Amino acid sequence: MTNRVRSRRSILAVSLFAAASSLLVPGTAGALHPDLRQLPPPPPEAQGLERVPNSQVDEFYLRPGASFTAYRRVMIAPVDVSFTRLWERNHREVDAAESLRMRTDLARAARKEFARQLGRKEGYSVAELPGADVLEVRASIVNLDIYAPDVKDAGIRRDYVLKAGEATLVAELRDSQTGALLARAIDRREMREYPEFQLANSVYNSDEARDLVGLWARVLRRYLDAARTDKGS
């Protein structure tokens, strides 16, 4: 049995286990609990934030007294993307250049998706400079795990999965003028699960990753819409 066959079977086994687990926990919708051991440490100024209930994300922290009513525009910082700690070791078939390309492409697509979702339907226009009505959004996608990366080689290889992978979002909302940290959210999710196995090529993996970012962007938009009118989260 070749290493590729073993790899393929491992991927299928993981996907089947994940599918069975999701059936046992109704209503999870792909949400997971974040692995705190693999998250970047919070910035020092996060010590003043308090954890508050939020049904949309795993963890949400808010600065006491913080208000979002004055913000009408957003300044979206470049998105940082990093693979899970053992991903590159587990996927030695992906070279450094391809790994960088995958992270760079997702970072660029994620920033565009945040801007698109926040700006739709009379939403928040994107500002290039700080201002009194500008909220800065800093987002990092960490612990990215693409289960079956598409590798171009001379051999014939086809990997099939029920879902493309998982990732964790760490998002910070800051006042653009002072840099004050107002809120911090952490959310770990698996990508969409299909009832039948899908061919895991580069197009499929990229589309699924962008869809996950779109979900996070819509969650952020809903929160800001509610918070701007002081309706809570």
Backbone as JSON, one array per atom type, in Angstrom:
{
  "sequence": "MTNRVRSRRSILAVSLFAAASSLLVPGTAGALHPDLRQLPPPPPEAQGLERVPNSQVDEFYLRPGASFTAYRRVMIAPVDVSFTRLWERNHREVDAAESLRMRTDLARAARKEFARQLGRKEGYSVAELPGADVLEVRASIVNLDIYAPDVKDAGIRRDYVLKAGEATLVAELRDSQTGALLARAIDRREMREYPEFQLANSVYNSDEARDLVGLWARVLRRYLDAARTDKGS",
  "N": [[0.86, -1.2, 0.0], [0.64, 2.14, -0.94], [2.01, 5.3, 0.27], [0.35, 7.35, -0.51], [-2.15, 6.12, -0.85], [-2.63, 5.34, 1.77], [-2.74, 7.86, 2.91], [-5.02, 8.89, 1.64], [-7.0, 7.17, 2.59], [-6.89, 7.74, 5.28], [-7.78, 10.35, 5.31], [-10.43, 10.0, 4.45], [-11.39, 8.49, 6.55], [-11.19, 10.24, 8.72], [-13.0, 12.2, 7.87], [-15.41, 10.74, 7.83], [-15.67, 10.1, 10.53], [-15.96, 12.65, 11.59], [-18.38, 13.35, 10.42], [-20.16, 11.52, 11.6], [-19.93, 12.34, 14.25], [-21.05, 14.89, 14.16], [-23.71, 14.31, 13.81], [-24.4, 13.39, 16.25], [-24.44, 15.58, 17.84], [-26.71, 17.76, 17.76], [-27.48, 20.77, 15.96], [-24.99, 22.03, 15.92], [-23.82, 23.0, 13.59], [-21.32, 23.02, 12.31], [-19.71, 24.34, 14.12], [-17.03, 24.47, 16.47], [-15.12, 23.88, 19.47], [-12.62, 26.2, 20.33], [-9.13, 25.43, 20.23], [-7.27, 26.29, 22.74], [-4.58, 26.03, 23.15], [-3.34, 26.37, 20.75], [-3.87, 28.9, 19.91], [-3.01, 32.31, 19.14], [-1.48, 34.4, 21.64], [-3.51, 36.65, 23.59], [-3.54, 40.23, 23.08], [-1.85, 42.56, 25.28], [-3.64, 44.61, 26.08], [-6.06, 43.36, 26.11], [-6.69, 42.46, 28.57], [-8.45, 44.08, 29.94], [-10.92, 43.45, 28.98], [-14.16, 41.88, 29.17], [-15.63, 38.68, 29.29], [-18.53, 37.94, 27.51], [-21.85, 36.62, 27.01], [-22.52, 35.17, 23.84], [-24.25, 34.07, 21.14], [-23.35, 33.57, 18.61], [-20.62, 33.11, 18.24], [-17.78, 31.22, 19.5], [-16.31, 32.38, 21.65], [-16.57, 35.56, 23.14], [-15.45, 38.78, 23.84], [-15.79, 41.82, 25.54], [-15.16, 45.28, 25.99], [-15.97, 46.88, 28.98], [-18.57, 49.24, 28.9], [-18.11, 49.91, 26.26], [-19.1, 51.28, 23.14], [-20.72, 51.1, 19.97], [-22.15, 52.79, 18.46], [-21.36, 55.13, 17.14], [-19.93, 54.48, 14.91], [-19.64, 54.34, 11.44], [-18.18, 53.62, 9.3], [-15.67, 51.25, 8.18], [-12.34, 50.17, 8.71], [-10.36, 47.91, 7.32], [-7.93, 45.8, 8.3], [-5.02, 44.17, 6.83], [-5.47, 40.67, 6.46], [-4.27, 38.07, 8.47], [-3.04, 34.82, 7.92], [-2.59, 31.55, 9.03], [-1.39, 28.19, 9.1], [-2.43, 25.22, 10.93], [-0.5, 23.99, 13.68], [0.86, 21.55, 13.12], [0.45, 21.17, 10.46], [2.1, 21.54, 8.12], [4.04, 19.63, 8.59], [2.52, 17.34, 8.43], [1.77, 17.4, 5.82], [3.87, 17.03, 3.83], [4.1, 16.94, 1.14], [3.43, 19.37, 0.18], [5.12, 22.13, -0.82], [7.16, 24.9, 0.42], [6.7, 27.22, -1.1], [4.18, 26.77, -2.25], [2.64, 26.53, 0.04], [2.84, 29.14, 1.06], [1.57, 30.5, -1.03], [-1.08, 29.54, -0.81], [-1.83, 30.55, 1.71], [-1.53, 33.29, 1.26], [-3.34, 33.78, -0.83], [-5.79, 33.15, 0.43], [-5.79, 35.05, 2.47], [-5.98, 37.43, 1.04], [-8.45, 37.05, -0.28], [-10.11, 36.82, 1.94], [-10.02, 39.37, 3.12], [-11.28, 40.88, 1.13], [-13.79, 39.69, 1.22], [-14.73, 40.32, 3.78], [-14.94, 43.11, 3.47], [-16.9, 43.18, 1.47], [-19.18, 41.94, 2.63], [-19.61, 43.55, 4.89], [-20.21, 45.93, 3.68], [-22.54, 45.63, 2.19], [-26.01, 46.29, 1.34], [-26.6, 49.03, 2.33], [-24.6, 49.27, 4.28], [-21.49, 49.37, 5.84], [-19.16, 51.53, 4.69], [-15.87, 51.23, 3.29], [-13.04, 52.54, 4.77], [-9.92, 54.16, 4.21], [-8.3, 55.52, 5.89], [-7.87, 56.41, 9.39], [-10.62, 57.63, 11.43], [-13.16, 59.55, 13.16], [-15.55, 58.2, 12.93], [-14.85, 55.69, 12.22], [-14.35, 52.27, 12.42], [-11.89, 49.97, 13.25], [-11.11, 46.84, 11.91], [-9.53, 43.98, 12.73], [-8.47, 40.94, 11.63], [-7.58, 37.56, 12.05], [-6.88, 34.44, 10.64], [-6.4, 31.47, 11.98], [-4.81, 28.3, 12.77], [-5.51, 26.96, 10.44], [-6.61, 24.23, 8.59], [-6.39, 22.42, 5.89], [-7.76, 19.64, 4.68], [-7.15, 17.95, 2.49], [-4.93, 18.99, 0.55], [-4.49, 20.26, -2.78], [-2.21, 18.92, -4.88], [0.06, 19.39, -7.4], [1.47, 17.07, -9.39], [3.4, 14.57, -11.14], [2.12, 12.14, -11.01], [-1.04, 10.34, -10.79], [-3.49, 11.47, -8.75], [-6.19, 11.47, -6.59], [-8.14, 12.88, -4.17], [-10.81, 12.45, -1.94], [-13.24, 14.02, 0.02], [-15.54, 14.73, 2.73], [-15.72, 17.21, 3.8], [-13.87, 20.26, 3.48], [-12.04, 21.28, 5.33], [-10.92, 23.0, 8.31], [-10.87, 25.9, 10.49], [-9.83, 28.65, 12.59], [-11.13, 31.71, 13.65], [-9.81, 34.76, 14.78], [-10.81, 37.74, 15.81], [-10.57, 41.27, 16.1], [-11.99, 44.27, 17.25], [-11.42, 47.64, 16.97], [-11.03, 51.07, 17.98], [-10.37, 53.29, 15.44], [-8.85, 55.63, 15.61], [-7.65, 55.84, 18.17], [-6.75, 53.27, 18.59], [-7.72, 51.7, 20.59], [-8.72, 48.66, 22.02], [-11.8, 47.28, 21.61], [-13.47, 45.04, 21.39], [-13.25, 41.45, 21.2], [-13.23, 38.47, 19.39], [-13.47, 34.91, 19.17], [-13.61, 32.1, 17.17], [-14.07, 28.83, 16.17], [-14.43, 26.72, 13.43], [-15.57, 24.02, 11.35], [-15.45, 23.54, 7.82], [-18.09, 23.56, 5.36], [-20.13, 20.64, 5.32], [-20.73, 17.93, 3.16], [-23.24, 15.67, 1.86], [-22.26, 13.69, 0.25], [-19.09, 12.42, -0.91], [-16.61, 14.74, -1.97], [-14.53, 15.84, -4.64], [-11.37, 16.8, -3.79], [-9.98, 19.36, -4.9], [-7.99, 22.24, -5.9], [-9.75, 24.33, -6.51], [-12.14, 23.61, -5.21], [-11.24, 23.54, -2.51], [-10.46, 26.23, -2.14], [-12.87, 27.62, -2.6], [-14.48, 26.64, -0.5], [-13.1, 27.56, 1.74], [-13.35, 30.33, 1.4], [-16.11, 30.53, 1.63], [-16.43, 29.93, 4.34], [-15.16, 32.14, 5.5], [-16.95, 34.06, 4.59], [-19.2, 33.41, 6.12], [-18.28, 34.1, 8.7], [-17.93, 36.85, 8.27], [-20.56, 37.69, 7.88], [-21.63, 37.15, 10.38], [-20.2, 39.04, 11.9], [-21.22, 41.38, 10.72], [-23.93, 41.24, 11.47], [-23.66, 41.48, 14.23], [-22.55, 44.07, 14.51], [-24.57, 45.62, 13.4], [-26.6, 45.25, 15.28], [-25.32, 46.15, 17.62], [-24.81, 48.78, 16.98], [-27.21, 50.02, 17.23], [-27.61, 49.69, 19.82], [-28.83, 47.28, 20.6], [-27.72, 45.1, 21.62], [-25.95, 41.85, 21.64]],
  "CA": [[0.0, 0.0, 0.0], [1.47, 3.33, -1.03], [1.72, 6.35, 1.23], [-0.78, 8.15, -0.99], [-3.37, 5.4, -0.54], [-2.83, 5.47, 3.21], [-3.16, 9.24, 3.18], [-6.39, 9.03, 1.2], [-7.89, 6.46, 3.5], [-6.92, 8.47, 6.55], [-8.63, 11.52, 5.11], [-11.8, 9.55, 4.41], [-11.76, 8.04, 7.89], [-11.39, 11.44, 9.53], [-14.23, 12.85, 7.45], [-16.53, 9.93, 8.26], [-15.79, 10.26, 11.98], [-16.52, 13.98, 11.84], [-19.79, 13.34, 10.03], [-20.9, 10.81, 12.64], [-19.93, 13.16, 15.46], [-21.98, 16.01, 14.0], [-25.06, 13.81, 13.97], [-24.65, 13.17, 17.67], [-24.56, 16.88, 18.5], [-27.58, 18.56, 16.89], [-27.44, 22.23, 16.03], [-23.65, 22.6, 15.99], [-23.63, 23.74, 12.33], [-19.91, 23.14, 12.0], [-18.96, 25.05, 15.15], [-16.18, 23.66, 17.33], [-14.52, 24.65, 20.55], [-11.24, 26.55, 19.96], [-8.03, 24.82, 20.96], [-6.56, 27.43, 23.29], [-3.14, 25.8, 23.1], [-2.82, 26.75, 19.45], [-4.25, 30.26, 19.59], [-2.03, 33.34, 19.51], [-1.83, 35.02, 22.93], [-4.23, 37.92, 23.44], [-2.7, 41.41, 23.3], [-1.91, 43.0, 26.68], [-4.8, 45.45, 26.38], [-7.26, 42.53, 26.22], [-6.94, 42.16, 29.98], [-9.57, 44.88, 30.42], [-12.17, 43.0, 28.39], [-14.92, 40.9, 29.93], [-16.32, 37.71, 28.44], [-19.98, 38.1, 27.55], [-22.52, 35.59, 26.2], [-22.78, 35.48, 22.44], [-24.68, 32.82, 20.53], [-22.83, 33.45, 17.26], [-19.23, 32.68, 18.23], [-17.38, 30.44, 20.67], [-15.93, 33.26, 22.75], [-16.69, 36.97, 22.8], [-15.0, 39.61, 24.94], [-16.19, 43.21, 25.29], [-14.7, 46.24, 26.99], [-17.11, 47.48, 29.68], [-18.9, 50.59, 28.47], [-17.83, 50.13, 24.84], [-20.27, 51.57, 22.31], [-20.43, 51.09, 18.53], [-23.17, 53.6, 17.79], [-20.8, 56.23, 16.36], [-19.15, 53.98, 13.77], [-20.36, 54.21, 10.19], [-17.26, 53.07, 8.31], [-14.73, 50.28, 8.72], [-11.0, 50.09, 8.14], [-10.07, 46.48, 7.42], [-6.5, 45.54, 8.25], [-4.67, 42.93, 6.12], [-5.78, 39.47, 7.22], [-3.16, 37.14, 8.66], [-3.48, 33.43, 7.81], [-1.54, 30.57, 9.4], [-1.84, 26.81, 9.21], [-2.3, 24.6, 12.23], [0.91, 23.8, 14.05], [1.45, 20.35, 12.52], [-0.05, 20.97, 9.1], [3.17, 21.39, 7.15], [4.69, 18.34, 8.83], [1.62, 16.29, 7.97], [1.6, 17.52, 4.37], [5.2, 17.31, 3.28], [4.0, 17.04, -0.3], [3.22, 20.79, -0.14], [6.37, 22.84, -0.57], [7.03, 26.19, 1.09], [6.13, 28.2, -2.02], [2.75, 26.5, -2.38], [2.04, 26.86, 1.34], [2.74, 30.59, 1.11], [0.55, 30.92, -1.98], [-2.39, 29.22, -0.25], [-2.12, 31.49, 2.78], [-1.65, 34.63, 0.68], [-4.6, 33.86, -1.58], [-6.91, 33.19, 1.36], [-5.75, 36.33, 3.18], [-6.5, 38.46, 0.12], [-9.88, 36.79, -0.48], [-10.82, 37.09, 3.2], [-10.16, 40.82, 3.29], [-12.31, 41.32, 0.19], [-15.1, 39.19, 1.66], [-15.14, 41.16, 4.91], [-15.38, 44.4, 2.93], [-18.14, 43.0, 0.71], [-20.3, 41.66, 3.52], [-19.87, 44.69, 5.75], [-20.68, 47.06, 2.89], [-23.77, 45.37, 1.44], [-27.3, 46.77, 1.84], [-26.45, 50.25, 3.13], [-23.8, 48.91, 5.44], [-20.35, 50.16, 6.28], [-18.18, 51.76, 3.62], [-14.5, 50.96, 3.69], [-12.19, 53.73, 4.9], [-8.49, 53.89, 4.1], [-7.62, 56.24, 6.96], [-8.65, 56.49, 10.63], [-11.55, 58.73, 11.57], [-14.01, 59.47, 14.34], [-16.65, 57.25, 12.69], [-14.23, 54.51, 11.58], [-14.02, 51.13, 13.28], [-10.87, 49.13, 12.65], [-11.34, 45.41, 12.03], [-8.32, 43.17, 12.56], [-8.87, 39.54, 11.63], [-6.57, 36.53, 11.8], [-7.37, 33.08, 10.47], [-5.34, 30.64, 12.53], [-5.09, 26.87, 12.83], [-6.12, 26.53, 9.19], [-6.3, 22.85, 8.27], [-6.98, 21.92, 4.65], [-7.58, 18.2, 4.87], [-6.55, 17.31, 1.31], [-4.46, 20.03, -0.37], [-4.32, 19.85, -4.17], [-0.78, 18.93, -5.2], [0.33, 19.12, -8.8], [2.65, 16.24, -9.61], [3.33, 13.77, -12.36], [1.26, 10.99, -10.81], [-2.48, 10.53, -10.73], [-3.92, 11.48, -7.35], [-7.5, 12.06, -6.35], [-8.57, 12.78, -2.78], [-12.22, 12.76, -1.76], [-13.56, 14.35, 1.41], [-16.88, 15.25, 2.99], [-15.55, 18.64, 4.08], [-12.55, 20.68, 3.02], [-11.1, 21.55, 6.41], [-11.4, 23.8, 9.44], [-10.03, 27.04, 10.82], [-10.28, 29.47, 13.73], [-11.07, 33.16, 13.45], [-9.58, 35.65, 15.91], [-11.14, 39.07, 15.28], [-10.53, 42.37, 17.06], [-12.62, 45.53, 16.84], [-10.68, 48.71, 17.62], [-11.23, 52.44, 17.54], [-9.32, 53.51, 14.46], [-8.02, 56.77, 15.96], [-6.87, 55.6, 19.39], [-6.27, 51.9, 18.63], [-8.26, 51.02, 21.77], [-9.38, 47.4, 21.75], [-13.17, 47.33, 22.12], [-14.05, 43.71, 21.44], [-12.42, 40.38, 20.64], [-14.02, 37.26, 19.18], [-12.76, 33.71, 18.77], [-14.59, 31.12, 16.69], [-13.49, 27.73, 15.4], [-15.46, 26.0, 12.67], [-15.26, 23.21, 10.19], [-16.09, 24.01, 6.6], [-19.37, 22.91, 5.05], [-20.12, 19.2, 5.12], [-21.6, 17.46, 2.09], [-23.74, 14.31, 2.09], [-21.46, 12.77, -0.55], [-17.69, 12.82, -1.0], [-16.28, 15.73, -2.99], [-13.16, 15.83, -5.11], [-10.66, 17.89, -3.11], [-8.99, 20.05, -5.72], [-7.68, 23.59, -5.44], [-10.95, 25.17, -6.64], [-13.04, 23.23, -4.12], [-10.67, 23.99, -1.23], [-10.51, 27.69, -2.07], [-14.27, 28.05, -2.48], [-14.98, 26.32, 0.83], [-12.45, 28.47, 2.69], [-13.99, 31.64, 1.24], [-17.46, 30.45, 2.19], [-16.31, 30.02, 5.79], [-14.9, 33.54, 5.8], [-18.2, 34.77, 4.38], [-20.04, 33.18, 7.3], [-17.76, 34.95, 9.78], [-18.2, 38.25, 7.93], [-21.98, 37.95, 8.12], [-21.79, 37.2, 11.84], [-19.71, 40.35, 12.32], [-22.16, 42.4, 10.25], [-25.13, 41.2, 12.31], [-23.33, 42.01, 15.55], [-22.38, 45.51, 14.43], [-25.9, 46.23, 13.18], [-27.32, 45.24, 16.56], [-24.61, 46.97, 18.6], [-24.89, 50.19, 16.59], [-28.48, 50.54, 17.71], [-27.67, 49.33, 21.24], [-29.74, 46.17, 20.83], [-26.97, 43.99, 22.21], [-25.44, 40.85, 20.74]],
  "C": [[0.89, 1.24, 0.0], [1.08, 4.33, 0.03], [0.51, 7.17, 0.81], [-2.1, 7.47, -0.67], [-3.66, 5.49, 0.94], [-3.36, 6.85, 3.56], [-4.62, 9.44, 2.82], [-7.36, 8.37, 2.15], [-7.99, 7.15, 4.85], [-7.84, 9.67, 6.45], [-10.1, 11.11, 5.13], [-12.27, 9.13, 5.8], [-12.04, 9.23, 8.8], [-12.71, 12.1, 9.18], [-15.45, 12.07, 7.91], [-16.76, 10.06, 9.76], [-16.41, 11.62, 12.31], [-17.99, 14.03, 11.49], [-20.63, 12.65, 11.1], [-21.0, 11.65, 13.9], [-20.93, 14.29, 15.35], [-23.42, 15.56, 14.14], [-25.42, 13.62, 15.43], [-24.84, 14.47, 18.43], [-25.4, 17.79, 17.63], [-27.37, 20.05, 17.07], [-26.05, 22.84, 16.08], [-23.31, 23.41, 14.75], [-22.16, 24.0, 12.05], [-19.1, 23.84, 13.06], [-18.2, 24.07, 16.03], [-15.72, 24.52, 18.49], [-13.06, 24.96, 20.18], [-10.23, 25.85, 20.84], [-7.14, 25.95, 21.46], [-5.05, 27.27, 23.21], [-2.52, 26.27, 21.8], [-3.21, 28.17, 19.03], [-3.13, 31.23, 19.92], [-2.43, 33.98, 20.82], [-2.57, 36.33, 22.71], [-3.28, 39.09, 23.68], [-2.84, 41.86, 24.76], [-3.17, 43.79, 27.02], [-6.1, 44.65, 26.47], [-7.6, 42.19, 27.66], [-8.13, 42.95, 30.53], [-10.91, 44.45, 29.87], [-12.84, 41.96, 29.27], [-15.63, 39.95, 28.97], [-17.83, 37.86, 28.63], [-20.62, 37.03, 26.69], [-22.76, 36.07, 24.78], [-23.08, 34.16, 21.73], [-24.06, 32.57, 19.16], [-21.41, 32.91, 17.19], [-18.9, 31.93, 19.51], [-17.09, 31.33, 21.87], [-16.01, 34.71, 22.28], [-16.36, 37.8, 24.03], [-15.27, 41.07, 24.58], [-15.63, 44.1, 26.39], [-15.91, 46.88, 27.67], [-17.33, 48.93, 29.24], [-18.66, 50.88, 27.01], [-19.12, 50.34, 24.06], [-19.84, 51.61, 20.85], [-21.37, 51.99, 17.75], [-22.59, 54.68, 16.88], [-20.13, 55.77, 15.07], [-20.05, 53.76, 12.56], [-19.48, 53.64, 9.07], [-16.31, 52.08, 8.99], [-13.4, 50.39, 7.98], [-10.51, 48.67, 8.39], [-8.57, 46.26, 7.25], [-6.23, 44.29, 7.41], [-4.89, 41.72, 7.02], [-4.55, 38.57, 7.28], [-3.7, 35.72, 8.65], [-2.32, 32.51, 8.17], [-2.16, 29.19, 9.52], [-1.72, 26.32, 10.65], [-0.86, 24.16, 12.46], [1.57, 22.63, 13.33], [1.09, 20.17, 11.05], [1.08, 20.72, 8.11], [3.92, 20.07, 7.35], [3.84, 17.2, 8.31], [1.39, 16.3, 6.47], [2.93, 17.92, 3.74], [5.19, 17.4, 1.76], [3.78, 18.47, -0.75], [4.5, 21.55, 0.18], [6.09, 24.23, 0.01], [6.37, 27.24, 0.2], [4.62, 28.01, -2.16], [2.01, 26.83, -1.08], [1.84, 28.37, 1.46], [1.66, 31.08, 0.17], [-0.85, 30.68, -1.43], [-2.77, 30.23, 0.83], [-2.34, 32.9, 2.24], [-2.97, 34.8, -0.06], [-5.79, 33.95, -0.65], [-6.95, 34.52, 2.11], [-6.34, 37.44, 2.31], [-8.01, 38.29, -0.07], [-10.68, 37.11, 0.78], [-11.03, 38.58, 3.4], [-11.24, 41.37, 2.37], [-13.7, 40.9, 0.66], [-15.61, 39.97, 2.86], [-15.66, 42.5, 4.41], [-16.71, 44.26, 2.21], [-19.33, 42.8, 1.64], [-20.64, 42.85, 4.42], [-20.48, 45.86, 4.97], [-22.02, 46.86, 2.22], [-24.99, 45.95, 2.15], [-27.15, 47.93, 2.83], [-25.68, 49.99, 4.42], [-22.69, 49.9, 5.72], [-19.37, 50.31, 5.12], [-16.78, 51.58, 4.17], [-13.7, 52.26, 3.68], [-10.73, 53.32, 4.8], [-7.69, 54.53, 5.23], [-8.49, 56.26, 8.21], [-9.57, 57.7, 10.64], [-12.44, 58.51, 12.77], [-15.13, 58.44, 14.18], [-16.14, 55.95, 12.08], [-13.86, 53.47, 12.63], [-12.97, 50.28, 12.56], [-11.16, 47.65, 12.95], [-10.02, 44.69, 11.75], [-8.71, 41.71, 12.69], [-7.67, 38.65, 11.33], [-7.28, 35.19, 11.65], [-6.23, 32.16, 10.87], [-5.78, 29.18, 12.56], [-5.83, 26.38, 11.58], [-5.66, 25.11, 8.87], [-7.08, 22.47, 7.02], [-6.71, 20.43, 4.61], [-6.86, 17.53, 3.7], [-6.09, 18.37, 0.32], [-4.22, 19.45, -1.76], [-2.85, 20.01, -4.54], [-0.6, 18.55, -6.65], [1.61, 18.29, -8.91], [2.41, 15.37, -10.84], [2.39, 12.58, -12.23], [-0.21, 11.35, -10.81], [-2.91, 10.41, -9.27], [-5.26, 12.16, -7.23], [-7.87, 11.8, -4.89], [-10.01, 13.22, -2.69], [-12.51, 12.97, -0.28], [-15.01, 14.79, 1.52], [-16.85, 16.74, 3.3], [-14.1, 19.0, 3.83], [-11.56, 20.89, 4.15], [-11.74, 22.32, 7.54], [-10.44, 24.95, 9.68], [-10.62, 27.76, 12.02], [-10.11, 30.94, 13.37], [-10.77, 33.84, 14.78], [-9.76, 37.07, 15.37], [-11.12, 40.1, 16.4], [-11.2, 43.59, 16.44], [-11.98, 46.65, 17.65], [-11.15, 50.07, 17.11], [-10.06, 52.8, 16.63], [-8.38, 54.65, 14.84], [-7.12, 56.49, 17.16], [-6.24, 54.22, 19.42], [-6.82, 51.11, 19.81], [-9.02, 49.77, 21.36], [-10.75, 47.39, 22.41], [-13.79, 45.95, 22.29], [-13.12, 42.72, 20.77], [-13.27, 39.11, 20.55], [-13.13, 36.12, 18.72], [-13.8, 32.68, 18.35], [-13.89, 30.09, 15.82], [-14.6, 26.95, 14.72], [-14.84, 25.09, 11.63], [-15.98, 23.79, 8.99], [-17.31, 23.14, 6.31], [-19.2, 21.41, 4.79], [-21.14, 18.8, 4.07], [-22.08, 16.05, 2.38], [-22.96, 13.26, 1.3], [-20.03, 13.31, -0.65], [-17.47, 13.75, -2.19], [-14.81, 15.58, -3.38], [-12.43, 17.04, -4.55], [-9.58, 18.45, -4.02], [-8.83, 21.49, -5.24], [-8.91, 24.5, -5.5], [-11.91, 24.89, -5.49], [-12.52, 23.75, -2.79], [-10.77, 25.5, -1.08], [-11.93, 28.2, -1.87], [-14.81, 27.79, -1.07], [-14.38, 27.24, 1.89], [-13.08, 29.86, 2.61], [-15.4, 31.64, 1.8], [-17.43, 30.55, 3.71], [-16.04, 31.45, 6.22], [-16.17, 34.37, 5.63], [-19.16, 34.61, 5.55], [-19.58, 34.07, 8.45], [-18.06, 36.42, 9.51], [-19.66, 38.6, 8.18], [-22.29, 37.99, 9.62], [-21.35, 38.56, 12.36], [-20.68, 41.45, 11.92], [-23.42, 42.42, 11.14], [-24.85, 41.78, 13.7], [-23.23, 43.53, 15.5], [-23.71, 46.22, 14.21], [-26.67, 46.32, 14.48], [-26.66, 46.19, 17.55], [-24.71, 48.45, 18.27], [-26.19, 50.83, 17.06], [-28.7, 50.17, 19.18], [-28.7, 48.25, 21.53], [-29.02, 44.97, 21.43], [-26.56, 42.98, 21.16], [-26.16, 39.53, 20.86]]
}
